[in-house]
Amino acid sequence: MTDPDAPSLPALSDALLRWAPPPRKLRYARCGNAGSFELPRVIFEESWADAEARDGRRCYRRITRQLGAEGEGRIVEDAVVAYGPEGLVDLGVYADGVLSLYDPPQVVLPPEPAAGQSWEAEHRRGDRVSKRRCELIRCPDHKRCLVVVADIRRTDGALVLRSHYRQGEGWTGYEALVQAPGRPSVRTWTEALTVTTRALEGARG
């Protein structure tokens, strides 16, 4: 039953609905290699809870599980993402039942995504600081695809993350390169993505 006293959900922009509609569930395989060694293929499943209104944003709790051979899953991340005036953002991650927020929130996609846009910020979560610089580029192989190229620098290394979004579908996968002093480079990517969509209540303003 809907709580009549609960705040109404903020509307989503048409642009974000086209490029990043919030799913109900994602499942994909993570593949990769560390130097010359192939990494095990691992299956992950993301479950997005129903939306909640919070501070003018439409927020979703996103729980990621690593699935075993029998389908059971252990939680590897418990996070909150949101759609709001800044666009699609990562708000924070739960640790020991407490939400640890990014300051400021990490922008994943701006509110009106378009090739050529870029943004950067220094983020703090707990005692960890990262510098992120992101750029939106057009995918050369798919006219309806945008790629967010994120260059993330921390004291313990660097990450280059390429996240793909297809118009009308949303997130379609990533490729990542992790480099840390004294360690082999680690490359990972996604395969075999399946998406369970959701009906959006009051999505548009």
SULBEL-V661815 format. One record per backbone hydrogen bond with DSSP energy under -1.0 kcal/mol. CO is the residue of the C=O (numbers start at 1). NH is the residue of the N-H. Records with the same first field share a line. If there is no record, write none. Layout:
# SULBEL-V661815
CO=NH, NH
This chain:
# SULBEL-V661815
3=6
13=17
14=18
15=19
16=20
18=168
24=48
25=196
26=46
27=194
28=44
29=191
30=42
31=189
32=39
33=187
34=37
37=34
42=30
43=67
44=28
45=65
46=26
47=63
52=59
54=57
57=54
58=83
59=52
60=81
61=49
62=79
63=47
64=76, 77
65=45
66=74
68=71
72=68
74=66
77=64
78=94
79=62
80=91, 92
81=60
82=89
83=58
84=87
87=84
88=108, 109
89=82
90=106
91=102
92=80
93=100
95=98
98=95
100=93
103=124
106=90
109=88
114=117
117=136
119=134
121=132
123=130
124=103
125=128
128=125
130=123
131=153
132=121
133=151
134=119
135=149
136=116
137=147
142=145
144=167
145=139
146=165
147=137
148=163
149=135
150=161
151=133
152=159
153=131
154=157
157=154
158=179
159=152
160=177
161=150
162=175
163=148
164=172
165=146
166=169, 170
170=166
173=164
174=190
175=162
176=188
177=160
178=186
179=158
180=183
185=35
186=178
187=33
188=176
189=31
191=29
194=27
196=24, 25
203=12
